[in-house]
Every structure is written in structure tokens, then in C-alpha cells.
């Protein structure tokens, strides 16, 4: 099953984000569950990170909760909250087809 992890940053936490970014990226890259897609939310301006969005694949929501709560962004106090929802893709796509520029 697919899941979305939607997290908004607390106000004035850009220094926390920068300080733990490397650890967070390593955590996501080495995850036991399958991370399909992950990246920063850029708010209305499209420039400064305002949160995080991840799409993961896991059998149990408990695995997703544990993964999200253990993320360095979460443990460092960056995120204001974590919202997890089941996700059902309705169009075929692949990570390779996403324009990352």
C-alpha cells in the first residue's frame, strides 16, 4: 500500500532544517520501507522549504508512523506535525518520468 507523509515546518526553523538535512537525507535513503518519492514543500513562493512530502510503500501504517517519527527532521523538532494518509495512485507514472528541474 502507498502512503503520503505530509509535514509542515514550524515557523523560523530554517537553521534546524539546514543543520540536519544531511542526516535526514541519509535516513530516507537507507529506509527499511520503500520511499517512492520525497522532497521539500516550497510553499506559495516556490523557493524556501516550508515542509516535507514523502510517498512511501509499506504494508502497515505503524511502519510508516515509526519511519516518520524517527526521521531526523522529526526528532530535531523541525516539523509542526506529521500527517499520514493512505494513497491510491490513479494514473500510471514512474519516478524516472518526473521533471526534477
N, C-alpha and C positions, 0 to 999 in steps of 0.2 A: 504494500500500500504506500501511496505517496502522502507526504505531509508537508505543510508550509510552516516555517518558523518565522514569525514576524516580530521584530523587536525595535522599539524606538529608544533612541539615546536620551538620557537625562540632559537637561539644559547645561550648557557650559562644561562639557566633558570631552572636548576635542583633544586635550592633552592626555587624558586617560586612554582614549582610542589609539592615539599615536604610540603611546608607551607600551601597549600590549598587543599591537597589531601583528607583530611577527609571531608571537606565541599563539595568537588566535588563528592565524593562517596555518601554522603547523598543526594545531589541534584539528582543524577542519580537514586538512589533507590526510591526516592519519586516523580519521574516524572509523570506528568499527561498523557503523551503518553506512549506507551508500549516500553520499552527498551528490545530488544531481546538478544542483545549481546553487551558487552562493555569491552574495555581493552586498555592497552598501546601498542603502536607500539614500537618495540625494535630495529629498525634499522638493520644494517648489522651485528652488534656484537651479537645481541640476548640477551643483558644484560641491557644496560642503556636505559630508556624510551626516545623516540625521537618524540613522538606524541601520538595521540589517535584515535581509531577507534570504532565507535558505529554503530549498526544496530538497527533501531527503526521502529515501525509501527505507521503510522498516516495517516489520510485522506488527509491533506493539507500540502504542502511544507512550508507554512507560520508557521504552528505549529512546524515543525522541525527547521526552522530558529530561531524562538523565543526560543526554548529549547536550541539550540546550543549557541546562543548569550548570554543567561542568565547563562550558566554554569560557575561555579567559575573559571575553568581554562581559560575561555574566558575573564571574567571580570577582572581577575588578570593580564592579559596581557601575559599569557604563550604561547598561540597559535599564530603562524605567520599568519594563515589564516584558514578559515573553508570552506571545500568543501562538498556540499551536492549533492548526486545523487540518483535517483530512482534506486531500486534494485529489480531484479526478480530472486528469487532462482530457480535453475533448477534441484536440487537434493533434495530429502526429507532428513531432518535432524532435530535434536532437540538439544536444549541447553544441555540436560542431556547426549547426546552422545558425546559431546566434551571432549577431554582429556585436563584437565586444569593443568597438571603437566609437 
